[in-house]
Amino acid sequence: MVTLVIEGTGGSQLTYQLDKQSISIGASSRNDVVLRVPGVAPEHLIIQRNRKVFTFLGQQRQVVVLNGERRSRGVLKVGDKFRIGTATIIFQGSDEDEADVDVVEAPEEGKPTPDTGGAPAAKRGKPRSEIVLFREPHRLSDARQQMVEVFRSRIRSDLVPSLRALFASIFTDRKALLALIDENGQFQPVASQWEGDLPKLPSRTFDELEEPGRYAVLRLGGQTLLIYPVDRGAQQRSAVLMLESDSESSDEDHALLGEFAQHLSVQWDRVERSTSLYGEWVTKAHQALEDNLPGTSQAVRVLKDSVGAAARSPFPVMLCGKPGSGRMFLANLIASLRPAGEPSVKVFQVRPDDDAALRIEIFGPGGEGDESSLAERSRGSVVVVRDVHLASPGLQREIAAAVTEDLESGYGPGVRWIVTTGEDATAMLNEGILDVTLFRLFDRHVIRVPSLVDRREDLPLLIVRLLERVGAEQNKEIRGIELETLNSVLEYTFEGQMTELFGELRRLVSATPDGEMVRGMVPRRPSSAPEGAAGETEEVSASLTVTDDLKVVIPGVERLIIDRVLRRVKGNQSKAARTLNLSRGALISKIKDYEIPDYRSLRRDKN
């Protein structure tokens, strides 16, 4: 084997095997051999192999001193010594290598030498001196680490979304698929990042892939697909990895898919179980979001999507909102929707100018014999830090370090982090109240908690759902709410947001005898409802008190909301459907069922 021997300081030596067609040498980390010494350019030299012939080419007119002679290109022979900057490199090999290396004339100056682009190294080594570092490309090393983290997780039911996230990370903007193959040769996706139709392959293709060490390259028009089998042991149905590849990343794609297939083969029982559990979880999570976040406003629709995404993700979450807006309710909801099951929730409240107490509370006393980290003490829990922006910058950075350490330890072993802040995180960043390092760790899931003003059209339905919950808390049957009482609730300006609304409803229900309608009054404050909303509120309120049958009440509320939106958009059904998050066909069906008038005449009404 022909090698490069790099002589370092203090007599140290580093060896690099020339087992590739092309290697690059320079000071930049993009090179196969990173040589950081005085006089070395970022891209200094490329060594190329053509069968038994080794040539070198200086990049951007860079030169080397080859056997005492300055050269920009030439042929290398075993035993040659050349200098780059202050580093000396020996082109070395065994006696057999010397006989195996052809000697040819150097190419003439000015003639181009084929440039393979400096393909990345396939071998990784650790530096033994301060002058050089060998490393494989970031893509390969990062992807390999992500695979390890995903499969190291002890959580079974969230493996499917973790695989999807892995596809998105290492195969950015490319089609990727993990699928089962049925008896007809059809793909049944398990984890997918695939847009468009899936190809149908002959069954013999998968019979051929069952032989050890085989994989397939499928060319469809200008598209190249790599297909790697996944060994599922005694399982009858085949499983494959499929990736849309290209010429530039082909070698790396082969390496990644091969390793990925091996990981999946070893962990297939977890993948199988995760597929089943995740399907069940999606149905339950959707219903839980509808029950806990009722409403059809744009703010609530965005909130449902954000909470659902955060629940199935292993990454930290930041909840931004006013005090009392329901941030802790959402933190507990995210914890309860975790695919692996509901964990314990540990809450830490930040108080201004009290860093010492909070530091002990979160991280422990740190005294002699106390070596346990927060991750160890809270393993598998959800850790909620309330009002993290009130902590000093130093403590915020300590929390950021703890989050970083936990993320780097893998998805499963540590804790799930949730923090709450004020309403405007961007303003707090600009003012230096919120630490930038901390914020960047949470930027995957920054959720704005809407105020009641932002979701005013949802209030009637929200109150119905909250009364059900409060009645269950107090073990009472609530038969409805009186019109006058409901009007007082709707007209009240809840400066304390959701917390204050809950408090008023609990007070009203506690004063209501079991089996009767809620009555009483909420102290009046000036309403912030827009002009013309009073009539609508009264109409909605009346509908809620016609009957105590929720099967009647809820459709009544739905009709009034659709009616109001149609009036607002002057009968434009397409715009109304988008606002209501319905298909146009579903909206037309509801208009007919509820006998809602046609408001298109409003477009012609200039008044």
C-alpha atoms as one frame of an Amber mdcrd trajectory, in Angstrom:
protein
   0.000   0.000   0.000   1.335   3.391  -0.992   1.127   5.987   1.782   1.881
   9.597   2.587   4.018  10.070   5.705   3.657  13.556   7.198   6.486  14.569
   9.480   5.303  16.664  12.420   6.993  18.572  15.175   9.041  16.762  17.792
   9.722  13.850  15.443   6.099  12.715  15.228   4.723  11.143  12.065   1.269
  10.701  10.597   0.381   8.222   7.876  -2.346   8.475   5.236  -3.123   5.545
   2.914  -3.585   6.420  -0.752  -6.518   4.085  -1.394  -8.602   6.585  -3.423
  -8.491   7.902  -6.946  -7.990  11.452  -5.731  -7.121  13.180  -2.445  -6.885
  16.878  -1.640  -4.418  18.545   0.752  -4.779  22.037   2.211  -5.578  24.147
   5.264  -9.349  24.115   4.724 -11.452  21.550   6.615 -13.002  20.537   3.274
  -9.838  18.667   2.294  -9.124  14.966   2.760  -5.897  15.881   4.565  -6.146
  19.061   6.595  -2.668  20.563   6.972  -2.585  23.704   9.082   0.987  25.011
   8.995   2.477  28.277   7.726   2.622  28.491   3.925  -0.242  26.058   3.188
  -3.145  27.457   1.135  -6.769  26.494   1.868  -6.767  24.274  -1.283  -3.124
  23.591  -1.988  -2.604  20.240  -3.715  -4.422  17.300  -5.332  -2.825  13.853
  -5.684  -4.452  11.657  -8.336  -4.090   7.991  -9.156  -4.504   6.535 -12.631
  -4.025   2.790 -12.218  -0.380   2.570 -11.090   0.567   6.181 -11.800   0.421
   8.905  -9.136   0.478  12.559 -10.170   0.146  15.802  -8.244  -1.328  19.159
  -9.251  -0.997  22.446  -7.358  -4.307  24.278  -7.012  -4.579  27.944  -8.038
  -0.890  28.108  -9.013   0.306  26.706  -5.688   3.708  24.971  -5.725   5.521
  22.311  -3.728   9.231  21.665  -3.320   9.718  18.172  -4.774  13.121  16.711
  -4.014  14.529  20.256  -3.722  12.833  21.559  -6.907   9.827  23.904  -6.989
   7.042  22.310  -9.032   3.330  22.937  -9.627   2.695  19.477 -11.102   4.499
  16.236 -11.610   4.700  12.469 -11.130   5.343  10.891  -7.722   7.614   7.881
  -7.163   8.037   5.814  -4.034  10.619   7.543  -1.873   9.924  11.073  -3.163
  10.014  13.800  -0.549   8.197  17.085  -1.008   7.565  20.118   1.182   4.355
  22.152   1.553   4.885  25.252   3.634   6.833  24.090   6.657   5.589  20.491
   6.492   7.548  17.616   4.895   5.673  14.749   3.231   7.224  11.443   2.070
   5.638   9.376  -0.737   6.299   5.984   0.785   5.506   2.294   0.263   6.811
  -1.254   0.654   9.260  -2.918  -1.749   6.321  -4.466  -3.536   4.733  -1.029
  -3.855   7.871   0.394  -5.461   7.707  -2.209  -8.172   4.007  -1.677  -8.555
   4.171   2.086  -9.226   4.779   3.094 -12.808   7.176   5.909 -13.630   6.044
   8.187 -16.436   6.971  11.582 -17.686   5.405  14.514 -15.892   2.675  16.335
 -17.822   3.798  19.485 -19.510   3.292  22.764 -17.728   0.090  24.424 -18.861
  -1.687  21.210 -19.817  -4.747  20.518 -17.663  -4.882  17.461 -15.480  -8.288
  15.853 -14.872  -9.737  17.075 -11.619 -12.073  14.737  -9.769 -13.099  17.446
  -7.385 -11.201  16.139  -4.422 -13.611  13.376  -3.328 -13.865  12.988   0.440
 -11.844  10.503   2.395 -13.361   7.222   3.430 -11.051   6.765   6.365 -11.007
   8.745   9.564  -8.060   9.094  11.835  -7.181  11.031  14.971  -4.367  13.610
  14.902  -1.254  12.773  16.848   0.337  16.193  16.403  -0.780  19.762  16.128
  -0.259  20.157  12.395  -2.713  17.813  10.672  -6.207  16.376  11.016  -7.789
  13.549   9.001 -11.544  13.489   8.832 -14.300  12.127   6.665 -16.856  14.463
   5.112 -19.268  16.191   7.464 -22.243  14.566   5.755 -21.023  11.023   6.401
 -19.915  11.579   9.981 -22.990  13.615  10.948 -25.377  11.100   9.382 -23.642
   8.211  11.120 -23.963   9.990  14.477 -27.655  10.695  13.872 -28.293   7.026
  13.098 -26.649   6.017  16.350 -28.739   8.539  18.301 -32.016   7.426  16.748
 -31.475   3.738  17.397 -29.963   4.323  20.827 -33.298   5.691  21.995 -35.206
   3.451  24.390 -38.482   4.973  23.220 -40.252   2.635  20.834 -43.355   4.444
  19.670 -41.643   7.590  18.437 -39.146   5.743  16.234 -41.171   6.374  13.063
 -41.137  10.202  13.366 -37.451   9.982  14.305 -36.768   8.074  11.071 -38.654
  10.727   9.114 -36.545  13.429  10.738 -33.432  11.416   9.847 -34.470  11.291
   6.176 -35.068  15.040   6.156 -31.671  15.705   7.748 -29.317  13.487   5.728
 -31.222  13.371   2.427 -32.347  16.994   2.230 -34.778  17.764  -0.620 -34.466
  14.234  -2.012 -36.939  11.390  -2.131 -36.303   8.713   0.508 -38.417   5.806
   1.681 -38.461   2.902   4.110 -41.188   0.520   2.989 -42.548  -2.999   3.155
 -43.156  -4.840  -0.120 -46.415  -6.708  -0.556 -46.974  -9.793  -2.704 -47.838
  -7.596  -5.716 -44.592  -5.656  -5.592 -46.294  -2.550  -4.132 -44.523  -0.321
  -1.616 -46.220   0.054   1.772 -44.440   3.054   3.367 -43.256   2.850   6.958
 -41.342   6.157   7.056 -41.417   8.296   3.945 -39.987  11.437   2.436 -41.409
  10.814  -1.004 -43.488  13.097  -3.202 -45.330  11.761  -6.219 -46.120   8.232
  -7.337 -44.089   5.289  -6.103 -42.568   3.016  -8.784 -43.950  -0.492  -9.224
 -41.206  -3.079  -9.484 -41.295  -6.699 -10.690 -41.420  -9.228  -7.883 -38.264
 -10.890  -9.225 -36.360  -7.746  -8.252 -36.901  -8.496  -4.581 -36.196 -12.193
  -5.069 -32.795 -11.173  -6.413 -32.222  -8.804  -3.477 -32.700 -11.585  -0.954
 -29.213 -12.852  -1.763 -26.653 -11.488   0.724 -24.704  -8.392  -0.285 -26.958
  -7.374  -3.170 -28.584  -4.025  -3.835 -30.246  -2.526  -6.914 -29.833   0.588
  -9.033 -33.014   1.521 -10.887 -32.949   4.091 -13.675 -36.264   5.618 -14.678
 -35.746   8.223 -17.343 -33.319  10.730 -15.882 -33.915   9.501 -12.317 -31.611
   7.079 -10.473 -32.982   5.131  -7.509 -30.870   3.139  -5.051 -32.695   0.184
  -3.476 -31.191  -1.565  -0.464 -32.819  -4.613   1.162 -33.434  -4.704   4.904
 -32.957  -8.119   6.471 -36.025  -8.869   8.595 -35.011 -12.366   9.667 -37.841
 -14.853   9.522 -40.393 -12.218   8.463 -42.180 -13.122   5.233 -42.585  -9.681
   3.680 -39.562  -7.848   2.305 -38.459  -4.404   3.480 -36.314  -1.991   1.496
 -34.685   1.420   1.671 -35.066   3.477  -1.503 -33.357   6.773  -2.284 -33.300
   9.174  -5.204 -29.569   9.530  -5.896 -27.344  11.588  -8.177 -23.862  11.285
  -9.636 -22.284  13.780  -7.213 -23.310  11.993  -4.012 -23.570   8.427  -5.335
 -20.649   6.953  -3.358 -21.765   8.547  -0.119 -25.364   7.470  -0.713 -24.273
   3.844  -1.105 -22.300   4.002   2.134 -25.132   5.638   4.069 -27.884   3.341
   2.817 -25.767   0.272   3.514 -25.179   1.306   7.126 -28.775   2.438   7.541
 -30.038  -0.944   6.319 -27.813  -2.704   8.859 -29.189  -0.564  11.708 -32.738
  -1.294  10.598 -32.083  -5.039  10.348 -30.852  -5.206  13.936 -33.675  -2.997
  15.251 -36.528  -4.177  13.024 -38.692  -5.419  15.893 -38.702  -1.844  17.224
 -39.601  -0.454  13.795 -42.491  -2.914  13.470 -43.849  -2.078  16.897 -43.359
   1.640  16.392 -45.326   1.543  13.118 -48.350   0.054  14.841 -48.154   2.251
  17.933 -47.585   5.421  15.949 -50.686   4.853  13.821 -52.782   4.493  16.959
 -51.151   7.555  18.478 -51.970   9.780  15.486 -55.698   9.042  15.900 -55.653
   9.607  19.669 -53.554  12.771  19.404 -55.898  14.312  16.833 -58.889  13.711
  19.087 -57.050  15.052  22.145 -56.141  18.257  20.285 -59.756  18.775  19.202
 -61.004  18.211  22.754 -58.440  20.407  24.476 -58.097  23.175  21.881 -61.651
  23.744  20.589 -62.302  26.328  17.906 -61.957  27.084  14.207 -60.101  30.404
  14.258 -56.818  30.725  12.404 -54.954  31.176  15.687 -56.293  27.897  17.078
 -55.636  25.954  13.865 -52.001  27.066  13.895 -51.762  26.233  17.599 -53.098
  22.683  17.065 -50.552  22.023  14.319 -47.693  23.411  16.406 -48.603  21.450
  19.539 -49.014  18.217  17.551 -45.609  18.658  15.892 -43.948  19.443  19.228
 -45.556  16.421  20.909 -44.077  13.913  18.448 -40.674  15.603  18.327 -37.791
  14.955  20.758 -36.525  18.534  20.519 -37.005  21.313  23.131 -40.074  23.570
  23.044 -40.456  27.283  23.831 -43.949  28.583  24.694 -44.334  32.346  24.286
 -47.348  34.134  25.716 -48.752  36.458  28.318 -48.974  35.269  31.937 -52.181
  33.309  32.371 -52.555  32.611  28.628 -52.382  28.846  29.182 -48.682  28.167
  28.700 -48.534  25.548  31.469 -51.707  23.931  30.161 -50.019  23.534  26.773
 -46.806  22.249  28.374 -48.782  19.509  30.137 -50.733  18.808  26.943 -47.502
  18.333  24.970 -46.224  15.992  27.688 -49.461  13.983  27.693 -49.403  13.552
  23.905 -45.916  12.047  23.840 -46.043   8.924  21.601 -44.086   6.869  24.141
 -46.606   7.580  26.876 -47.197  10.321  29.406 -44.071  11.079  31.487 -43.760
  12.888  34.784 -43.549  16.678  34.596 -41.109  18.644  36.764 -41.725  22.385
  36.950 -39.172  25.020  37.978 -40.309  28.616  38.459 -37.763  31.360  37.741
 -37.889  34.317  40.141 -36.047  37.582  39.525 -32.825  38.042  41.476 -32.973
  34.524  42.905 -30.523  32.620  40.718 -28.824  30.809  43.579 -31.980  29.113
  44.817 -33.081  28.156  41.303 -29.620  26.848  40.439 -29.734  24.502  43.423
 -33.312  23.521  42.636 -32.489  22.615  39.030 -28.937  21.334  39.185 -28.667
  20.200  42.802 -26.417  21.461  45.574 -23.276  20.270  43.859 -21.726  19.360
  47.150 -19.336  16.549  47.878 -20.631  13.205  46.637 -23.318  14.843  44.466
 -22.334  13.818  40.983 -25.800  13.344  39.486 -26.781  15.604  36.594 -30.246
  16.949  35.965 -30.633  14.411  33.169 -29.817  11.587  35.577 -32.175  12.824
  38.290 -35.001  13.548  35.830 -34.445  10.752  33.337 -37.484  10.255  31.111
 -39.271  13.323  32.515 -40.447  16.568  30.971 -38.647  19.507  32.611 -40.535
  22.811  32.423 -38.705  26.041  33.273 -41.290  28.806  33.696 -40.412  32.397
  32.730 -36.861  31.499  31.749 -36.301  35.094  30.559 -36.367  36.239  34.218
 -33.145  34.316  34.929 -29.812  36.110  34.668 -27.810  35.709  31.422 -25.337
  33.497  33.272 -28.006  31.101  34.522 -29.643  31.034  31.086 -26.326  29.928
  29.607 -26.046  27.206  32.271 -29.498  25.974  31.315 -28.444  26.110  27.645
 -25.394  23.973  28.460 -27.610  21.412  30.230 -29.977  21.293  27.236 -27.042
  20.877  24.843 -25.562  18.063  26.916 -28.884  16.275  27.015 -29.465  16.637
  23.267 -26.010  15.258  22.523 -26.632  12.293  24.791 -29.349  10.959  22.467
 -33.105  11.269  22.157 -34.234   8.698  24.641 -32.007   8.710  27.725 -32.354
  12.306  28.845 -35.191  14.699  29.515 -37.605  16.675  27.374 -37.152  20.413
  27.819 -39.945  22.995  27.724 -39.490  26.652  28.677 -41.984  29.493  28.847
 -41.278  33.143  28.093 -43.116  36.389  27.567 -45.227  37.127  24.524 -42.544
  38.633  22.271 -39.385  36.487  22.272 -37.835  38.502  19.423 -38.065  41.758
  21.392 -36.505  40.078  24.430 -33.635  38.833  22.263 -33.016  42.316  20.888
 -33.065  43.801  24.383 -30.666  41.176  25.740 -33.250  39.791  28.165 -33.277
  36.361  26.488 -29.941  34.682  25.804 -29.276  33.994  22.111 -27.575  30.641
  22.748 -30.546  29.414  24.741 -33.067  30.600  22.170 -31.289  28.835  19.287
 -31.618  25.501  21.092 -35.398  25.933  21.105 -35.894  27.442  17.663 -37.337
  24.217  16.157 -40.491  24.611  18.236 -41.256  28.213  19.207 -45.007  28.301
  19.855 -46.913  31.543  20.334 -49.828  31.053  22.711 -52.732  33.158  21.380
 -54.682  35.414  23.733 -58.457  35.193  24.098 -58.734  38.334  21.953 -57.029
  36.482  19.075 -59.590  33.677  19.263 -62.744  35.588  20.240 -64.871  33.743
  17.676 -64.037  30.498  19.463 -65.306  31.721  22.865 -68.838  30.201  22.756
 -67.555  26.705  21.957 -64.605  27.157  24.317 -66.929  28.045  27.202 -69.077
  24.959  26.518 -65.996  22.707  26.673 -64.615  24.426  29.765 -67.927  24.073
  31.598 -67.817  20.324  30.904 -64.311  20.148  32.376 -65.105  22.305  35.411
 -68.287  20.319  36.053 -66.281  17.072  36.004 -63.706  18.611  38.372 -66.449
  19.468  40.870 -68.395  16.250  40.252 -71.485  18.144  39.074 -73.872  17.689
  36.195 -74.141  21.018  34.370 -77.312  21.365  32.292 -76.301  24.575  30.532
 -75.719  28.238  31.255 -78.286  30.990  31.517 -78.312  33.616  28.788 -77.623
  36.534  31.086 -74.723  34.696  32.719 -73.195  33.729  29.381 -73.473  37.287
  28.106 -71.608  38.536  31.151 -68.814  35.996  30.483 -68.554  36.900  26.784
 -68.500  40.636  27.455 -65.843  40.393  30.142 -62.316  41.447  29.192 -60.109
  38.739  30.659 -56.845  40.494  31.321 -55.667  37.381  33.111 -56.376  35.407
  29.966 -57.214  31.703  30.223 -56.353  31.442  33.904 -58.849  34.156  34.800
 -61.537  32.612  32.557 -61.083  29.248  34.271 -61.277  30.928  37.661 -64.561
  32.691  36.875 -66.138  29.514  35.481 -65.061  27.529  38.542 -66.599  30.181
  40.772 -69.875  30.114  38.829 -70.074  26.308  38.790 -69.287  26.029  42.503
 -72.307  28.240  43.229 -74.571  26.157  40.973 -76.530  23.231  42.471 -75.968
  19.833  40.898 -78.144  19.221  37.837 -79.060  22.882  37.214 -77.987  25.582
  34.774 -75.097  27.850  35.620 -76.272  31.244  36.807 -74.697  34.357  38.260
 -72.797  37.339  36.911 -69.181  38.119  36.050 -68.199  41.691  37.027 -68.535
  43.906  33.961 -65.518  45.428  32.247 -65.476  47.341  28.983 -65.449  44.830
  26.135 -62.816  44.917  23.413 -65.161  43.247  20.913 -65.399  45.023  17.554
 -68.402  47.076  16.614 -71.317  44.892  15.546 -70.187  41.902  17.573 -72.764
  42.424  20.312 -75.656  41.232  18.157 -73.721  38.156  17.110 -72.764  37.378
  20.684 -76.382  37.591  21.800 -77.451  35.298  18.972 -74.774  32.719  19.826
 -75.572  32.998  23.517 -79.236  32.319  22.915 -78.407  29.211  20.897 -76.395
  27.795  23.750 -79.317  28.035  26.170 -82.018  26.574  23.995 -81.146  23.077
  25.135 -78.618  21.329  27.307 -78.029  18.650  24.668 -74.500  19.120  23.323
 -75.436  17.299  20.111 -77.765  20.203  19.442 -75.689  22.994  20.947 -72.461
  22.375  19.049 -74.050  22.207  15.549 -75.919  25.396  16.453 -72.647  27.131
  17.235 -71.122  25.758  14.032 -74.019  27.162  11.972 -73.637  30.626  13.483
 -69.870  30.692  12.914 -70.302  29.677   9.253 -73.058  32.271   8.853 -70.862
  34.981  10.339 -67.857  34.132   8.158 -70.019  34.071   5.000 -71.405  37.511
   5.831 -67.910  38.808   6.469 -66.605  37.596   3.083 -69.876  38.628   1.328
 -70.784  35.118   0.236 -67.386  34.166  -1.254 -67.501  30.421  -0.567 -63.888
  29.725  -1.534 -62.575  32.379   0.858 -64.977  31.228   3.587 -63.829  27.617
   3.190 -60.179  28.648   3.648 -61.060  30.698   6.741 -63.052  27.821   8.269
 -60.390  25.213   7.332 -62.948  23.256   5.298 -63.011  22.018   1.739 -65.359
  23.975  -0.524 -67.502  20.885  -1.005 -67.835  20.364   2.766 -68.787  24.025
   3.223 -71.469  23.861   0.510 -72.887  20.733   2.163 -73.077  22.457   5.561
 -74.681  25.555   3.973 -77.428  23.320   2.588 -77.835  21.328   5.821 -78.053
  24.447   8.003 -80.083  26.426   5.414 -77.690  29.360   5.608 -78.679  32.242
   3.286 -76.677  33.273   0.214 -74.802  36.477   1.037 -73.409  37.135  -2.432
 -75.873  40.004  -2.820 -73.786  41.914  -0.280 -71.137  42.375  -2.980 -73.554
  44.586  -4.900 -74.621  46.530  -1.842 -72.601  49.741  -1.844 -73.856  50.659
   1.542
